[in-house]
């Protein structure tokens, strides 16, 4: 099962009060039903199918007709078709999908999402039928909700952004996608719809990935520093070799000779490491700055030789 499937199965089993059930059902039927002579809902998740069946029966005392069909597409499995043949107009008006004149409503009326818990229920119902989240273990962070018109997409995005989820809307073929890319915001969305098992899984994976990325960055920094040390040391040794080729080592003062001796002995050491080695070996303290000053003098002599 996919990560999205598991989230939907989890929230489909939540207990909630009647007003929240009506709100959740409004989002489900608004986004997944075909409305003609009856209301037909096709769902691929058995837990959601049972949820819809129970809500319709408990709220409206109507028993949907259920048909189970095997899918032969790439995503094989079962489809659950719920056919609601009674009280259709009453249900659709009550759920704010049709107005009193029977016209289709793009945006549900305010009474559908009057308080915080009803907003959560609406988003939960919406996600169950048109939502998906990439598994953080195998892919990039991505949550999306796919709806059929721009006005409704902006309405949903506005609700999400009241929770500071930074959702955005783009057109995808004939539909509109509301999406969230940030890991923390996706985790917040899961909390909002009360998918707490998914939150724990998502956060565990996110922490692991963040730790792994931090380790990789530190390793890259360490490698970059090692490369820099190697290039600097290599350049210094070439300068020393140039002085030796021109017979100039013997005429240098003792401090420069000392630096040359230890640089040749410890070619892989950084300036700090080399200054510590010289201090320990000779008993005379030399700072990193002092060592760098002496190496610059050697480089200046080498540069004069190159320019002559």
Long-range contacts (C-beta under 8 A, 24 or more apart in sequence): 2-132, 2-135, 3-133, 3-134, 3-135, 3-136, 3-198, 3-201, 4-131, 4-132, 4-133, 5-45, 6-197, 6-198, 7-127, 7-133, 7-190, 7-195, 7-198, 8-45, 8-47, 8-48, 8-127, 8-128, 8-131, 9-45, 9-47, 9-48, 10-195, 10-197, 10-198, 11-124, 11-127, 11-128, 11-193, 11-194, 11-195, 12-45, 12-47, 12-48, 12-50, 12-51, 12-128, 13-47, 13-51, 14-124, 14-194, 16-117, 16-121, 17-117, 18-59, 19-117, 19-118, 20-117, 20-118, 20-120, 20-121, 21-55, 21-58, 21-59, 21-121, 22-59, 22-94, 22-95, 22-112, 23-112, 23-113, 23-118, 23-121, 23-122, 23-125, 24-55, 24-121, 24-122, 24-124, 24-125, 25-52, 25-55, 25-56, 25-59, 25-95, 25-125, 26-95, 26-96, 26-97, 26-108, 26-112, 26-122, 26-125, 27-121, 27-122, 27-123, 27-124, 27-125, 27-126, 27-128, 27-129, 28-52, 28-125, 28-126, 28-128, 28-129, 29-91, 29-92, 29-95, 29-97, 30-95, 30-97, 30-108, 31-125, 31-126, 31-129, 31-130, 31-147, 31-148, 32-129, 32-130, 35-88, 35-92, 35-97, 37-88, 38-83, 38-84, 38-85, 38-88, 39-83, 39-84, 39-88, 39-91, 39-92, 40-81, 40-82, 40-83, 40-84, 41-81, 41-82, 41-84, 42-79, 42-80, 42-81, 42-82, 43-79, 43-80, 43-82, 43-129, 44-71, 44-75, 44-77, 44-78, 44-79, 44-80, 45-80, 45-128, 46-78, 46-80, 48-128, 48-129, 49-80, 49-82, 51-128, 52-82, 53-82, 56-82, 56-84, 56-91, 60-87, 60-90, 60-91, 60-94, 62-86, 62-87, 62-91, 106-149, 106-151, 106-152, 106-155, 107-151, 107-152, 107-155, 113-159, 119-159, 120-192, 120-193, 120-194, 122-159, 123-159, 123-160, 123-189, 123-192, 123-193, 124-193, 124-194, 126-156, 127-193, 133-186, 133-190, 133-198, 136-183, 136-202, 136-205, 136-206, 136-209, 137-205, 140-181, 141-181, 141-182, 141-183, 141-186, 141-206, 142-179, 142-180, 142-181, 142-186, 143-179, 143-180, 143-181, 143-186, 143-189, 144-177, 144-178, 144-179, 144-180, 145-177, 145-178, 145-179, 146-172, 146-175, 146-176, 146-177, 146-178, 147-175, 147-176, 147-177, 147-178, 148-174, 148-175, 148-176, 149-176, 150-176, 152-176, 153-177, 153-178, 160-189, 163-188, 163-189, 163-192, 164-188, 165-189, 225-270, 229-268, 229-269, 229-270, 230-268, 232-271, 233-263, 233-267, 233-268, 233-269, 234-267, 235-299, 236-263, 236-295, 236-298, 236-299, 237-263, 237-264, 237-267, 238-302, 239-298, 239-299, 239-301, 239-302, 240-264, 240-298, 240-302, 242-302, 242-305, 242-306, 243-298, 243-301, 243-302, 243-305, 246-305, 248-301, 248-305, 252-298, 255-294, 256-294, 256-297, 256-298, 258-282, 259-291, 259-294, 259-295, 259-298, 260-298, 263-295, 271-295
